[in-house]
């Protein structure tokens, strides 16, 4: 089973994933790590996006067992980012389509996606000085990105957590959603 955590930067996805990993020995995780991206994320946005898409798909292909794997950003998250970079006029329509077509390969492998929903204002308020790239500190981009996440809610049956709450409440809600999903799949 693959569970994907999606949402704006600084919504609490990674913090909650770390808590889950400390609480459950049977979970595996794939954490967002794009540090070895060979492309400039500001000047070569399409190449960088495409590289990230390929990395995510390679990570999914490495999942070989029946354990539960939780992804900190994955296919659905990348669909929202691709659409947002297009709407923000950073990539062309053909570049967007190339990225989305690549992502279609493995979308069916995501069993559950959970959106950590926060406003762009909350995301910006949680930002540490000089900690994020240009796009993740741009209010208009974050607004477009959030809209894209919410647009994907119905298509991919996203579960939504109000991530503007206290981190303990967010974690407990995430834990409840995951435990219910695990119980549900045991009876299928």
C-alpha positions in Angstrom: 0.0 0.0 0.0 1.3 3.5 -0.9 0.0 6.5 0.9 1.1 9.9 -0.4 1.2 13.1 1.7 0.6 16.2 -0.4 0.3 19.9 0.3 1.8 23.3 0.4 5.3 23.7 1.7 5.4 24.0 5.5 2.1 22.2 6.0 3.6 19.7 8.3 3.9 16.7 6.0 7.5 15.8 6.9 7.1 16.4 10.6 4.1 14.1 10.7 5.8 11.5 8.6 8.8 11.5 11.0 6.4 11.0 14.0 4.7 8.1 12.2 8.0 6.4 11.5 8.9 6.7 15.2 5.6 5.2 16.2 5.2 2.3 13.7 7.9 -0.2 12.9 6.1 -1.7 10.0 6.0 1.5 8.0 8.4 2.5 5.3 8.9 6.0 4.0 10.1 7.8 0.9 11.0 11.3 1.9 11.2 14.2 -0.4 14.8 14.6 -1.4 15.6 16.5 -4.5 19.1 17.7 -3.3 20.9 15.9 -6.1 18.8 17.4 -8.9 21.3 18.3 -11.6 19.1 21.1 -13.0 18.8 24.7 -11.7 15.3 24.8 -10.1 15.0 28.5 -11.1 16.4 28.6 -14.6 15.6 25.1 -15.9 12.2 24.6 -14.4 10.9 22.1 -16.9 14.1 20.0 -16.8 14.1 20.1 -13.0 10.4 19.2 -12.8 10.9 16.3 -15.3 13.8 15.0 -13.3 11.7 15.1 -10.1 8.9 13.2 -11.9 11.4 10.5 -13.0 12.8 10.3 -9.5 9.4 9.8 -7.9 8.5 7.1 -10.4 11.8 5.4 -9.7 11.1 5.5 -6.0 7.7 3.9 -6.6 9.2 1.1 -8.7 11.6 0.2 -5.8 8.6 -0.6 -3.6 8.5 -4.4 -3.7 6.8 -5.7 -0.7 3.3 -5.5 0.8 4.3 -3.2 3.6 2.8 0.3 3.9 4.9 3.0 2.3 4.3 6.6 3.0 5.6 9.1 0.5 6.3 12.7 1.4 5.3 14.2 -1.9 4.8 11.9 -4.8 2.8 11.6 -8.1 -0.3 13.5 -7.1 1.8 16.3 -5.5 3.9 16.5 -8.7 0.7 16.8 -10.8 -0.4 19.8 -8.7 3.1 21.4 -9.0 3.3 20.8 -12.8 -0.1 22.4 -13.3 0.8 25.3 -11.0 4.1 26.0 -12.8 2.2 26.0 -16.1 -0.5 28.4 -14.7 2.3 30.6 -13.3 3.7 30.7 -16.9 7.0 29.0 -16.0 6.6 26.1 -18.4 4.9 25.7 -21.8 1.8 23.6 -22.4 3.9 20.9 -24.2 6.3 20.8 -21.2 3.3 20.4 -18.9 1.8 17.6 -21.0 5.2 15.8 -21.1 5.4 15.8 -17.3 1.8 14.8 -16.8 2.0 11.9 -19.3 5.1 10.6 -17.5 3.2 10.8 -14.1 0.2 8.9 -15.5 2.3 5.7 -15.6 2.1 5.2 -11.8 -0.9 7.2 -10.6 -2.8 4.0 -10.0 -0.2 2.7 -7.5 -1.2 5.4 -5.0 -3.8 3.8 -2.7 -4.5 6.9 -0.6 -3.5 10.6 -0.8 -3.8 12.9 2.1 -3.8 16.7 1.5 -2.4 18.8 4.3 -4.4 21.9 3.6 -3.1 25.3 4.7 -3.6 28.7 3.1 -0.7 30.5 1.4 -0.6 32.9 4.3 0.0 30.1 6.8 2.7 28.6 4.6 4.5 32.0 4.4 4.1 32.6 8.1 5.8 29.3 8.9 8.7 30.0 6.6 12.1 30.4 8.1 14.2 33.3 6.8 16.1 32.3 3.7 15.0 28.6 4.0 13.0 28.2 0.8 13.3 28.8 -2.9 11.6 31.6 -4.8 8.4 29.8 -5.7 7.7 28.5 -2.2 7.9 32.0 -0.9 5.8 33.6 -3.6 2.2 34.2 -2.4 0.6 34.2 -5.8 2.3 30.9 -6.7 1.3 29.3 -3.5 -2.3 30.4 -4.1 -2.3 28.7 -7.5 -0.6 25.6 -6.1 -3.2 25.3 -3.4 -6.0 25.7 -5.9 -4.5 22.8 -7.9 -4.4 20.6 -4.8 -8.0 21.3 -4.1 -8.9 20.7 -7.8 -7.4 17.2 -7.5 -9.5 16.4 -4.4 -12.4 14.8 -6.3 -10.4 13.2 -9.1 -8.1 11.3 -6.7 -10.3 11.1 -3.7 -7.9 13.1 -1.5 -8.5 13.0 2.3 -8.1 16.5 3.6 -6.5 17.5 6.9 -6.8 21.1 8.1 -3.1 21.6 8.7 -3.4 25.1 10.1 -4.1 23.4 13.5 -1.7 22.5 16.2 0.9 19.9 15.1 -0.3 17.3 17.6 -3.9 17.5 16.3 -2.7 17.2 12.7 -0.6 14.1 13.6 -3.5 12.5 15.4 -5.9 13.1 12.5 -3.3 11.7 10.1 -2.8 8.6 12.3 -6.6 8.0 12.4 -6.9 8.2 8.6 -4.1 5.8 8.1 -5.3 3.3 10.7 -8.8 3.3 9.2 -7.3 2.7 5.7 -5.2 -0.1 7.0 -8.2 -1.8 8.7 -10.3 -1.3 5.5 -7.7 -3.0 3.3 -7.4 -5.9 5.7 -11.0 -6.8 5.0 -10.9 -6.5 1.2 
